[in-house]
Amino acid sequence: MAKPIDFYIAFLERGIACHLRVPAAVINPRGTSSTCPICGSKLVENSYRKLKCIKCGFEADRDTVAILNIEKKAYNKMGGISDLLNALR
């Protein structure tokens, strides 16, 4: 369950983004480091902090996977397509 401070921080972030005219979206980070950003399958641990997708062969550091999935969620939420994710295919 989200804490009141989380809502306040999200409110401030959106206000700043609106003021600067930068697109922004609030994204729940849950599960972003365990799902393949390419095909959506569950990732398996390949080595320390490194994950691999058995289905499509994608392999990256846990933090990189999370960043790619958060970016993908943000672009989907805002109705755009992620150029970075398309470049990885």
N, C-alpha and C positions, 0 to 999 in steps of 0.2 A: 504494500500500500504506500502510495506517495505521501511524503511529509509536506506540511504547509510551506516549508522553505523551498522545496522543489518547484512548487507552483509559482512562488514569488520569483525565483531565478528564471524560470521559463518566461514569465511575464516581462521581466526586465530585458531578457535577450530579444524577445519579439519586439519590444518597444524600441530598442536600440537599432535593430535590423530595419524596422519600419522608418525610423528617423533617417538612417543612412541609405534607405532605398535598396537594401540588400535582401534578396529572398531568404526566408528562414522557415524551418519546420521543426516542431518538437517531436523527437524520435525516442521511443522506448528502446534502450540498448539491450534488453533481455534477449538472449539467444544469438546475439550478433557474432559472437566469436566461435560458435559451434555449428554454423550452417554455411554450406558452400555458397559463395556469392555468385557463382556461375550457374549451377544447376539446382541449387536449393536442397541438396542432400545433406545428411548428417556427416560431419567431418570426423575423422579418427586421428588420434595423436600419433604422429610419425616419429618425433623425438621431442626433447624438452622444448615446449612452447611452439613447436612446429606441427601444423595440421595438414592432413591430406584428404582429398575427396577420392573415394574408391570408384565412384561412378564416372567422373570426368577427368580425374588425374590432377586437378588443381591443387597446388601446394603453396603454403605461405605461413608466415609467422601469425600467431594468434591475434596480435594487435592489428596487423595488416588486414586480416580477415574481418575483424570487427569494423574497422574504418570503411572497408568496401561495402559491407552490409548496411552500415548506417547511411552511407552515401546513397546506396540503392534505394533504401526506404525513403529517404528525403526526396530524391528525384521522383519516385513513384507518387509520393504524397502531394508533390507540387505539380504533377502532371507532365514532367519532363523525362528525358532519357539520359542516362549516365554515359557520357562519352568514355570515361575511364573504364567502366565495366565492358562496354562494347569493344574497346581496344584489347582487353584481356582475352576475348574469345578467339 
